[in-house]
Amino acid sequence: MSKKYRGKGLIHLPSRGRGTCPMCKTRRIKLLYDVILNDGTKLTVCKRCRHKK
């Protein structure tokens, strides 16, 4: 049976949570993870870049 609530939180984000990752410059990728850099700036990055700093 399918789940109709899957991905419901992404609908309310701008561009459905997609954009260009500021770290790896990949375009049209989901940006769902908040990362705080060493200098204190906060970025929203993709899944691959969430552990890189």
N, C-alpha and C positions, 0 to 999 in steps of 0.2 A: 504494500500500500504506500502511495506517495505521501510525502509530508509537505503540506501546503505552507508551513511557516518557515521553511528553510530559506535563508537569505533575506528574510524580512527586514533585518536591521540595516542592510545595505541600501535599501530603497530610499531611505531618508537622508543618506549622505549625498553631498554634491557630486555629480557625475557618477553616481552609484559606487563611490569609493575608489574610483579609478583615476589615474593621473600619471605623471612622470616622477619616478623615484629620484629624490635629490642626491642620493649617494651613488647609485650605479647607472643613472640616466636611462633606465629602461622605460619605454613609453607604453601607455595604455595598460598598466598593471595595477592591481589592487594595493592601495596604501592604507593599511589597517593597523600598523604597529607604531606606537609612540616611542621614540628613543631620545634620551637626554645625552647630549655630547659632553665632553670634558669641560668645555667653556660655559656650559649651562644652557645652551640653546636647545630647544625642543623641536624635533623633526618627526614627521609621519613618513614611514618608509615601508618598503615591500617586505615580504616574508624572507627573502634571501638576505637582506641587509639588516635584519633586526638584531643580529648578534655582532655585526661589525661596528666598530666605533673609530 
